[in-house]
Each structure stands twice: as structure tokens, then as C-alpha cells.
Amino acid sequence: MSGRIPQEFIDDLVQRADIVEVVGSRVPLTKAGREYKARCPFHAEKTPSFWVSPAKGFYHCFGCGAHGTALGFLMEFERLDFPVAVEELARMVGVEVPRGDDAPRQSLEPLFAILERAARVFRQCLRDHPAAIEYLRGRGLDGETAREFGIGYAPAAWDTLLGELGESEADRAALKGAGLIVPRDAGGHYDRFRDRIMFPIRDNRGRVIAFGGRIVGPGEPKYLNSPETPLFHKGSELYGFYEARRAERKPARFLVVEGYMDVVMLAAHGIRNVVGTLGTATTAEHLRRLFGVVPEIVFCFDGDRAGREAAWRALQVALPTIRDGRQVRFLLLPEGDDPDSLVRKEGADAFTARIGASQPLSRFLLDTLAQDLDLSSTDGRARLAALAKPLIANVPDEVYRELLTAELAGRIGLAPGRSAALAGPAADRPGSRPQATRARSDRPSGRGSVGRQAIGLLLHYPQLAPLVDLPAGLATSGQRGAALLAEIHALLRERPGLHPAAIVERFRERPELPHLEQLLAEDVLVPEDGARAEFEGCLQRFASLAIQQRLNDLLARAGDLDAGEQQELAALRRLLASGVPTAE
């Protein structure tokens, strides 16, 4: 989650930060008892439904459901990535952000500096080479867009940067560390980029971290990126992300394309919410960054075979990220066109209309799988179901998974109400286990599952962890929420007094985060003086559920038990008969 930033620092930072100060410096707050209220900054409203709790270090809007910690607020309100939000919060608190690896932060500054100097050299070279300017004009690029994106030119010489920036040993070391020069086998170095249009790749703060270069004349490769460096990781970065966020503070969606010129030319035509992958397939980190800003992503690929394959890879990466209202759509262009050529051919309005008519993920998924199948035959429909089921199982959001399953049922002509047959065993789905082994009282009426109750109590009253031991074997019992409860309990034993918001931040990039945030947003109905007894009661019900579940498992195989299992079954029956409290 935290990259080079030590987790202990993040814990302490969240504990030290005053969420009232963080939110109040951006949103007018009014004191209301022990909490503060305001009109929500994330949706339009006339009466305040946005509350900030200093005790929890947490905010929650009862209108739109937005909630989170001080870090979460900075990420949402300021549209910051997590590391940048950490640095901003640290600045407010007045502390320095340490780094936990062997590359001290100070050592990165020469790389940032040399990359910025290289960008200036490339921009000057573009001005000095009319042929490069004519090439860009021929591609339809205007000077204003070229200036905004910092586009430059690397001459065909082998030592342009070396001659301009490589005077000292330290400068040459920085050029090499930034991936701008390459060692010669016979000694010395040469420029990596030659006779290429240069596209600076910027981080969230607008600092140059790498370059992409498109060759002007004949030659291979057509595009050349900087190598991996301490500043640049291709699988994490997106070209044009910084420029898109500057142009539109709250975009509704991002369009993901493949080429530098696709991003730049769409921007030149007024389509600003566009980013490009850097010669790599879409990664989960790309999606994390994009979904941190917008609820919808549209993948735009060429309509040829390579484009369709890239779209299918993107779909497979996207499926496990679909939750909480997120949407993914696909736009496949006419064969022979890319976004650059098509927007110049038909204009911005027509291209924007194509984006609006893009295929939702569900339709693209099923259409692609059904392409070579005969759905008029029983075998073809059965084959479509078999191909789709394992993909649908990767969707973590239960509602979306059910809707996708229902759409599959419609495609294959399954009668209404029978779509559950397509879902497969519950054990095949994320976060589920077979129904046969689930005790009846796993979800006591009106209060949520035993695990939900126990985790909620531990979040609101972290001081319970050192006072109450967990039942032996709870973490591996298979009970819903047991493993998460055991993890949080162990964390609080290791770090007593950890703030509720700091606990939640530990799960920043894990699927449990929205559930923990929701629990912390809710008001706990148990007063502090009764919390320990209630928590111990939850643990007792957990233990009983484990016994009942194991008993159910053994009873389901009653005719096929070995001698040891038969003895265990008899012992469990005696235990229940002796009056062990049940979870009912």
C-alpha cells in the first residue's frame, strides 16, 4: 500500500492528524455536540448531512454515503494519489515523510532535476529543427497543445544530452540513473533517444519522471520508452494523467488509449479526459489510480485483432475491480483507424458520441465469448455458460455479479428465476463458502453477522483487544469475518491504542476497506461500559458457530467417516448436549 513509506509512519500520521482541521480548512464546519457538520462537498445539498467525528478520525455523509479518514478526504477532495496525500497530510502536521527502502529521498532529487533539464533541451531542439515541427504539423498538432504537453525533439546525434548536460561525473551518473544515456560496450555512453518526437511523462505533481519517444523517420522500434528507474514504473504510470486532471477537476470518466499521439490529438480536439498506457497491457495499478478519481473507465482500442486482444486483457484485469458503482466500458474503433486518425477524420463531436455509445463490460464480455458459438444450439448455449461462469466469479460485487449472471441467463434462454444455477457453488465465488456448512444463526436478525458485530466493536473500542483473548483456532474456522477479526485483533495487540482511522487505513488497498469504512461510519449501539461483555458474547457465539459448522460437515459425510472423525462427531454431540451455548 504505502510503497517506500513505512506503515508505522502512516499509522502515526493518521493518529496525529486532526481530521477537523484537515476537513475544516477546505469545508466550513459547524460544531454539533461532540461532532461537526457541514454541507457535503461531494454532492449538492441544501441541508447538512456531512459529519466529521474527531473521536473516530472519520467523516461520513448520510446523503451520498461518502466516508473515510483524513487521508481518504485528501484523496477524494483534492484528487490526490495515496503517496501524494500522505505527503500533503505530513506537511499539514509538520513532519517529514521517511522512506523505508535503500533509496533515500534525497537521492531522487538529482534524477528529477536532470529529467527536467532534459525536457528543456528537447523543447529547444524542437524549436531549432523545422523538419520536426513540420512533422507535428503534418500530424495535425497545434503549438498550444504541444506546449501544454511539453513535447520536444531528440536530434539524430548520439550525444545531444551528453554534450548539453553531461559535463561532470555526477551529471553523467544522473543521466544514466534517469535512463537517458546508455553505456557503450567499449566504454563511455550514448543518448538513448535519437531522431524522436519526445513526450515527457509526468507524475501527479507535474514533475518529469520519464520520456516516450516516437521515431520521426524509418526505423524500429516505432515507440521507445524510458527504462524502469527509481522514478518510473511502466505498469503504474499513465501518460496524460497529470494533464487530464489539470484540465478537468472532476471528470465523469477516463478514456484509456494506447498511444501518445492518441492522447495529445484528442486533447487538441477538446477531449481532455484521456490517458494512455505506456506500451504495456492495462494493470490493476492503472485501474486503482483511475478509479481513485472517476467511477467510469472506457477502454478505447483499435478494431483489429491486436486491439481486440488488448481489450480482452483489459477486461480480465478489470473484473476483480468492479464494485461500489464502478463502471467499465469498451470502445472498439473501425479497423484501420486509431483515436488520433479518427478524431481528425470525423471531429470531436462524432468521436464523443462514439464514447457515449461504447459497450458496457457485460455486453462486451458475452459478445466476445459468443463470437464463434452457435447459440441456436443447446451445445453452443451450454458452452457460453461454461466460458462465462469462471469470469463472472471474479467479480467481487455481489449485486453486479448477480446482474451479470442474469444477463448470461437471458443470452442462453434460461427461464427467469433459474439464473442461480449459473452461479456455481458458493465456494467458487470470492468471499463465500458452501451453504451446507453455514450455521443457521450466522446472521442474527437485525444486527448483521456475528463477525460484523465483533469487528464493529473492535473498531469502535480498540482497547478491547488486549483485554479479551480470541477463541483458539478462530482465524482458520471458516466463519464469515473470523480471519479479518483475528487480523485486526492481532494488530491491536501489537500496536495498543491504535486509532480507529489508523486501523482502517491499514486496509487502504484491500477489498475489506469499504466494509470497514462502513462499520466505522455506523454508530455503535453498545455503550463503552458494556462493550467488553458484548464482545465476549460475540466470541462465544463464534465458538458455538465453529462447533455447529464442524458438526454439520461431519454429519454431511456420516457414512464415510474414519475412526478418528467418528470419535470427533460423538464428542461434538456430547458437547452440545451438555449445554454449550449456541449462537441462536
C-alpha positions in Angstrom: 0.0 0.0 0.0 2.5 2.6 1.1 5.3 1.9 -1.4 8.5 3.3 0.2 6.6 5.0 3.1 6.9 2.9 6.3 3.5 1.6 7.5 4.3 2.7 11.1 4.7 6.3 9.8 1.3 6.2 8.2 -0.3 4.8 11.4 1.3 7.6 13.4 0.4 10.3 10.8 -3.3 9.4 10.8 -3.3 9.3 14.6 -1.6 12.7 14.8 -3.7 14.4 12.2 -6.7 16.4 13.3 -9.4 15.5 10.9 -11.5 18.5 11.9 -8.5 20.7 10.8 -8.0 18.8 7.6 -11.6 18.9 6.5 -12.3 22.4 8.1 -9.5 24.0 6.1 -11.5 23.1 2.9 -15.1 22.9 4.0 -16.9 25.2 6.5 -17.7 23.1 9.6 -20.2 23.8 12.4 -19.8 22.2 15.8 -22.7 19.9 16.7 -22.2 18.3 20.1 -19.1 16.2 20.0 -19.0 16.2 16.2 -19.0 18.7 13.3 -21.3 19.0 10.4 -21.4 20.7 7.0 -23.0 20.6 3.6 -21.3 17.7 1.8 -18.5 18.8 -0.6 -19.1 15.7 -2.7 -22.7 16.2 -3.7 -25.2 19.1 -4.0 -27.4 19.5 -0.9 -29.2 22.3 0.9 -29.2 20.9 4.5 -26.0 19.5 6.1 -25.7 15.7 6.1 -21.9 15.6 6.2 -20.5 14.8 9.7 -16.9 14.7 11.0 -16.1 12.7 14.1 -12.8 13.8 15.8 -13.1 10.7 18.1 -13.1 8.3 15.2 -10.9 10.4 12.9 -13.5 9.8 10.3 -16.1 11.6 8.1 -19.4 10.4 6.8 -22.1 11.8 4.6 -25.6 10.4 5.2 -26.7 11.8 1.9 -24.3 10.3 -0.7 -22.5 7.8 1.5 -19.0 9.3 1.1 -16.8 8.5 4.1 -13.2 8.0 5.1 -10.2 9.1 7.1 -8.2 12.3 6.8 -6.1 10.7 4.1 -9.2 9.5 2.3 -10.6 13.0 2.4 -7.5 14.5 0.8 -7.5 11.8 -1.9 -11.2 12.4 -2.7 -11.4 16.2 -2.3 -8.0 17.1 -3.8 -7.9 14.2 -6.3 -4.6 13.0 -4.9 -3.0 9.6 -5.2 -2.2 7.9 -1.9 1.5 8.8 -1.7 0.8 12.4 -2.5 -2.0 12.6 0.0 0.5 11.2 2.7 2.9 14.0 1.8 0.2 16.6 2.0 -1.0 15.4 5.4 2.5 15.2 6.7 3.1 18.8 5.6 -0.1 19.9 7.5 1.1 18.0 10.6 4.6 19.4 10.2 6.6 16.1 9.8 8.9 14.7 7.1 7.9 11.6 5.2 10.6 9.0 5.7 11.3 6.3 3.1 11.7 2.7 4.0 14.0 1.4 1.2 17.6 1.8 0.4 17.0 4.8 -1.9 16.8 7.8 0.4 14.5 10.5 -0.8 17.4 13.0 -1.3 19.0 10.7 -3.9 16.0 11.1 -6.2 16.3 14.8 -6.5 19.2 14.7 -9.0 17.0 12.4 -11.2 14.1 14.8 -11.1 16.5 17.7 -11.9 18.2 16.1 -14.8 14.9 14.9 -16.3 13.6 18.5 -16.2 16.7 19.8 -17.8 16.5 17.2 -20.5 12.9 18.2 -21.2 14.1 21.8 -21.7 16.8 20.6 -24.1 14.3 18.6 -26.1 11.9 21.5 -26.3 14.7 23.8 -27.5 15.8 21.2 -30.1 12.2 21.1 -31.4 12.3 24.8 -32.0 15.6 24.5 -33.7 14.6 21.7 -36.1 11.9 22.9 -38.6 11.6 19.3 -40.1 10.4 18.1 -36.7 7.9 21.0 -36.4 6.6 20.2 -39.9 6.2 16.6 -38.9 4.0 17.5 -36.0 2.0 20.0 -38.1 1.5 17.3 -40.6 0.0 15.1 -37.9 -2.4 18.0 -37.1 -0.8 19.1 -33.8 -1.1 22.7 -32.9 1.6 24.7 -31.0 -0.6 25.3 -27.9 -1.2 21.6 -27.3 2.5 20.9 -27.9 3.5 23.4 -25.3 1.0 22.1 -22.7 2.3 18.6 -23.0 5.9 19.7 -23.2 6.6 17.9 -26.5 10.1 18.2 -27.8 12.6 16.5 -30.2 15.7 14.4 -29.7 18.1 15.0 -32.7 19.6 12.2 -34.6 23.0 12.8 -32.9 24.4 10.2 -30.4 25.5 12.8 -27.8 22.9 15.7 -27.7 22.2 15.2 -24.0 25.7 14.2 -23.1 27.0 17.3 -24.7 24.4 19.6 -23.1 24.1 18.0 -19.6 26.9 15.5 -19.1 29.8 17.8 -18.2 30.5 16.3 -14.7 30.7 12.8 -13.4 27.7 13.5 -11.2 25.7 14.7 -14.2 26.5 11.6 -16.2 25.5 9.4 -13.3 22.2 11.3 -13.1 21.6 10.9 -16.8 22.3 7.2 -16.6 20.1 6.8 -13.4 17.3 8.5 -15.2 17.6 6.2 -18.2 18.6 9.0 -20.6 22.0 7.6 -21.6 23.2 4.0 -22.3 26.7 2.6 -21.5 28.9 1.6 -24.6 30.5 -1.8 -24.6 33.8 -0.1 -25.3 33.4 2.5 -22.6 31.6 5.8 -22.5 27.9 6.4 -23.1 25.5 7.5 -25.8 22.0 9.1 -25.9 19.1 6.6 -25.6 16.7 8.8 -27.7 17.7 9.9 -31.2 15.6 11.4 -34.0 12.4 11.1 -32.0 9.5 13.3 -31.0 9.8 13.4 -27.2 6.8 13.1 -24.9 7.5 13.9 -21.2 5.8 11.5 -18.8 4.8 13.4 -15.6 3.8 12.4 -12.1 0.9 13.7 -10.1 2.8 16.9 -9.3 3.8 17.6 -12.9 7.4 16.5 -12.5 9.0 14.8 -15.4 9.8 11.1 -14.5 10.4 9.6 -17.9 10.0 10.1 -21.6 8.4 8.3 -24.5 9.9 8.9 -28.0 8.2 8.3 -31.4 10.6 7.9 -34.3 10.3 10.5 -37.0 11.8 8.6 -40.0 12.0 4.9 -40.7 13.4 2.6 -38.1 12.4 0.4 -35.1 11.1 0.5 -32.5 8.4 2.9 -33.5 7.9 4.0 -29.9 10.7 3.9 -27.2 10.1 4.4 -23.5 12.5 5.2 -20.8 13.6 2.1 -18.9 12.4 1.3 -15.4 14.1 3.7 -12.9 13.6 4.6 -9.3 11.1 7.2 -10.5 9.4 5.3 -13.3 7.5 2.1 -13.4 5.6 1.5 -16.6 2.9 -0.7 -15.0 2.0 2.1 -12.7 2.1 5.2 -14.8 -0.3 6.7 -17.3 0.6 9.2 -20.0 -1.5 12.4 -19.8 -2.9 11.7 -16.3 -1.5 14.9 -14.9 -2.6 17.0 -17.9 -6.1 15.5 -17.8 -6.6 16.2 -14.1 -5.4 19.8 -14.6 -7.8 20.3 -17.5 -10.9 18.8 -15.7 -11.0 18.8 -11.9 -13.9 16.3 -11.6 -14.1 14.3 -14.8 -17.0 11.9 -15.1 -14.9 9.2 -16.8 -11.5 8.5 -18.2 -10.9 7.2 -21.7 -7.9 4.8 -21.9 -6.0 4.6 -25.2 -2.7 3.1 -26.2 -0.6 5.8 -27.9 1.0 9.2 -27.0 -0.4 10.9 -30.1 -3.9 9.5 -29.4 -3.8 11.3 -26.0 -2.4 14.5 -27.4 -4.6 14.7 -30.5 -7.8 14.0 -28.6 -6.7 16.8 -26.2 -6.1 19.1 -29.1 -9.8 18.5 -30.2 -11.1 19.3 -26.7 -11.4 15.7 -25.4 -9.4 16.1 -22.2 -10.3 13.1 -20.0 -7.8 10.8 -21.9 -4.8 8.8 -20.6 -2.5 6.3 -22.3 -0.8 3.1 -21.2 2.9 3.2 -21.8 3.5 0.2 -24.1 2.2 -2.2 -21.5 -1.1 -4.0 -21.0 -3.6 -2.5 -18.6 -2.6 -3.3 -15.0 -4.5 -3.4 -11.7 -2.4 -0.4 -10.6 -3.6 1.6 -13.6 -7.2 0.8 -12.6 -6.6 1.7 -9.0 -5.3 5.1 -9.9 -8.1 5.8 -12.4 -10.9 4.6 -10.1 -9.5 6.7 -7.4 -10.6 9.7 -9.5 -13.6 8.6 -11.6 -16.4 6.0 -11.3 -16.2 5.0 -15.0 -13.4 3.9 -17.4 -13.8 3.5 -21.1 -11.2 1.4 -22.9 -10.6 2.6 -26.4 -8.7 0.2 -28.7 -8.2 -0.3 -32.5 -10.7 -2.6 -34.0 -8.1 -5.0 -35.4 -7.1 -8.4 -33.8 -4.4 -6.8 -31.7 -6.9 -4.2 -30.4 -9.5 -6.8 -29.5 -6.9 -8.9 -27.7 -5.8 -5.9 -25.7 -9.4 -5.1 -24.8 -9.9 -8.7 -23.6 -6.8 -8.5 -21.4 -8.1 -5.2 -20.0 -11.5 -6.9 -19.3 -9.8 -9.7 -17.3 -7.9 -7.2 -15.2 -11.0 -5.1 -14.7 -13.4 -7.8 -13.5 -11.9 -8.1 -9.9 -12.2 -4.3 -9.5 -15.9 -3.9 -10.3 -17.6 -2.8 -7.1 -19.3 0.2 -5.4 -20.9 1.6 -8.6 -17.8 1.4 -10.8 -18.3 1.0 -14.5 -16.1 -0.2 -17.3 -17.0 0.2 -21.0 -15.3 -0.7 -24.3 -15.0 1.2 -27.5 -13.5 -0.7 -30.5 -12.8 1.6 -33.4 -13.2 0.8 -37.1 -10.4 -1.4 -38.4 -7.6 0.7 -39.8 -8.3 3.7 -37.5 -6.9 4.8 -34.2 -8.1 7.6 -31.9 -5.6 10.0 -33.5 -6.7 9.4 -37.1 -10.4 9.0 -36.3 -10.8 12.3 -34.4 -9.1 14.2 -37.2 -11.3 12.5 -39.7 -14.7 12.9 -38.1 -14.2 15.6 -35.4 -14.7 15.8 -31.7 -18.5 15.6 -31.6 -18.7 12.4 -33.5 -15.9 10.9 -31.5 -17.6 11.9 -28.2 -20.8 10.3 -29.5 -18.8 7.0 -30.0 -17.6 7.2 -26.4 -21.2 7.6 -25.2 -22.3 4.6 -27.3 -19.4 2.4 -26.0 -20.3 -1.2 -24.9 -20.8 -1.9 -21.2 -18.5 -4.6 -19.8 -21.3 -7.1 -19.6 -22.2 -6.9 -23.3 -18.5 -6.9 -24.4 -17.8 -9.9 -22.2 -20.7 -12.0 -23.5 -20.5 -10.8 -27.2 -16.8 -11.8 -27.2 -17.3 -15.2 -25.7 -20.3 -15.9 -28.1 -18.4 -14.8 -31.2 -17.7 -18.3 -32.6 -20.6 -20.1 -30.9 -23.9 -21.3 -32.3 -26.4 -20.0 -29.7 -29.3 -21.6 -31.6 -28.0 -25.0 -30.4 -28.1 -26.4 -26.9 -24.3 -27.2 -27.1 -23.5 -23.6 -28.0 -25.5 -22.1 -25.2 -24.0 -24.5 -22.7 -20.5 -23.7 -24.0 -21.2 -19.9 -23.5 -22.3 -20.6 -19.9 -19.2 -22.7 -19.2 -16.9 -20.0 -20.6 -18.6 -17.1 -18.8 -19.0 -18.7 -15.3 -15.3 -18.5 -14.2 -15.0 -15.0 -15.4 -18.2 -13.8 -13.6 -17.0 -15.5 -10.5 -14.1 -13.0 -10.4 -16.5 -10.1 -9.8 -16.4 -9.2 -6.1 -19.5 -7.0 -6.0 -22.5 -9.3 -5.3 -25.1 -7.2 -6.9 -23.2 -6.7 -10.1 -22.3 -10.4 -10.2 -26.0 -11.3 -9.9 -27.0 -8.9 -12.7 -24.2 -10.3 -14.9 -25.4 -13.8 -14.2 -29.0 -12.8 -15.1 -27.8 -11.3 -18.4 -26.0 -14.5 -19.2 -29.2 -16.4 -18.4 -31.1 -14.3 -20.8 -28.5 -14.9 -23.5 -28.8 -18.7 -23.3 -32.6 -18.7 -22.8 -32.6 -19.9 -19.2 -36.0 -19.4 -17.6 -36.5 -16.5 -15.2 -35.6 -17.5 -11.7 -33.2 -20.1 -12.8 -30.1 -17.9 -13.1 -28.9 -19.1 -9.7 -27.9 -22.3 -11.5 -25.3 -20.4 -13.4 -23.6 -19.0 -10.3 -21.9 -22.3 -9.4 -21.1 -23.4 -5.9 -20.8 -20.6 -3.4 -17.2 -21.7 -2.7 -16.3 -20.7 -6.2 -17.2 -17.1 -5.5 -15.0 -14.5 -3.8 -15.6 -14.4 -0.1 -18.1 -17.3 0.0 -18.3 -20.8 1.4 -20.7 -23.7 0.8 -24.2 -23.1 2.1 -24.3 -26.5 3.6 -21.7 -25.7 6.2 -23.1 -22.3 7.2 -24.7 -22.4 10.6 -28.3 -21.1 10.6 -27.6 -18.4 13.2 -24.6 -16.9 11.3 -26.6 -13.7 10.9 -28.7 -12.9 14.0 -31.7 -10.9 13.0 -31.3 -7.2 12.7 -27.7 -6.9 13.9 -25.7 -8.4 11.0 -23.4 -11.4 11.2 -21.5 -12.3 14.4 -18.3 -11.3 12.6 -19.7 -7.9 11.6 -20.7 -7.2 15.2 -17.4 -8.3 16.6 -15.3 -6.3 14.1 -17.5 -3.2 14.6 -17.0 -3.4 18.3 -13.2 -3.7 17.9 -13.1 -0.8 15.5 -15.0 1.5 17.9 -13.4 0.2 21.0 -9.8 -0.8 20.1 -9.0 -1.1 23.8 -10.8 -4.4 23.9 -8.1 -6.3 22.1 -5.5 -6.5 25.0 -8.3 -7.3 27.4 -10.0 -10.2 25.6 -8.4 -13.3 24.1 -9.9 -14.8 20.9 -11.0 -18.5 20.9 -8.3 -20.9 19.7 -8.5 -21.6 16.0 -10.9 -18.8 15.3 -8.8 -17.4 12.4 -9.0 -20.7 10.5 -12.5 -21.7 11.5 -14.0 -20.6 8.2 -16.6 -18.4 9.9 -17.5 -15.3 8.0 -15.4 -12.4 9.2 -13.3 -14.6 11.5 -10.0 -14.2 9.7 -10.4 -10.4 9.5 -11.4 -10.2 13.1 -8.3 -12.2 14.1 -6.1 -9.9 11.9 -7.4 -6.7 13.5 -7.2 -8.2 17.0 -3.5 -9.2 16.4 -2.7 -5.7 15.0 -4.2 -4.1 18.1 -2.3 -6.5 20.4 0.9 -5.5 18.5 0.1 -1.8 18.5 -2.1 -1.0 21.5 -4.1 2.2 21.3 -4.1 2.4 17.5 -6.7 4.9 16.4 -9.9 3.6 14.6 -9.0 5.6 11.5 -5.4 4.2 11.5 -6.9 0.7 11.6 -9.0 1.4 8.6 -6.0 2.9 6.7 -4.2 -0.4 7.1 -6.6 -1.8 4.5 -6.3 1.1 2.0 -5.7 -1.2 -1.0 -7.6 -4.3 0.2 -11.1 -5.4 -0.7 -12.1 -5.2 3.0 -11.7 -1.4 3.1 -15.3 -0.4 2.1 -16.7 -2.8 4.7 -14.5 -1.5 7.4 -15.3 2.1 6.5 -19.0 1.3 6.6 -18.7 -0.2 10.0 -16.8 2.8 11.3 -19.3 5.2 9.8 -22.1 3.5 11.7 -23.0 4.4 15.2 -22.2 1.6 17.6 -25.3 0.8 19.8 -23.3 -0.6 22.7 -22.1 1.9 25.3 -18.4 1.7 26.3 -19.1 0.2 29.7 -21.0 -2.7 28.1 -18.6 -3.2 25.2 -16.5 -5.9 26.8 -19.4 -8.1 27.7 -20.9 -7.7 24.2 -17.6 -8.5 22.6 -17.1 -11.6 24.7 -20.6 -12.7 23.8 -19.8 -12.4 20.1 -16.7 -14.5 20.6 -18.8 -17.1 22.4 -21.3 -17.2 19.5 -18.3 -17.6 17.2 -17.1 -20.6 19.1 -20.5 -22.1 19.0 -20.8 -21.5 15.3 -17.5 -23.2 14.7 -18.7 -26.3 16.6 -22.0 -26.3 14.7 -20.3 -25.9 11.4 -17.9 -28.8 12.1 -20.8 -30.9 13.2 -22.6 -30.2 10.0 -19.6 -31.1 8.0 -19.2 -34.4 9.7 -22.9 -35.2 9.5 -22.9 -34.5 5.8 -20.3 -37.3 5.5 -21.7 -39.6 8.2 -21.4 -42.7 6.1 -17.8 -42.1 5.1 -16.0 -41.1 8.3 -12.8 -42.7 9.6 -12.5 -43.8 13.2 -11.0 -40.5 14.4 -13.8 -38.5 12.7 -16.4 -40.7 14.3 -14.9 -40.1 17.7 -14.9 -36.3 17.0 -18.6 -36.5 15.9 -19.5 -38.2 19.1 -17.6 -35.7 21.2 -19.2 -32.8 19.5 -22.7 -34.3 20.1 -21.9 -34.7 23.8 -20.6 -31.1 23.9 -23.8 -29.7 22.5 -25.9 -32.0 24.7 -24.0 -30.7 27.8 -25.5 -27.3 27.2 -22.8 -25.3 25.4 -24.4 -22.0 24.5 -25.5 -21.9 20.9 -25.5 -18.9 18.5 -29.2 -19.0 18.0 
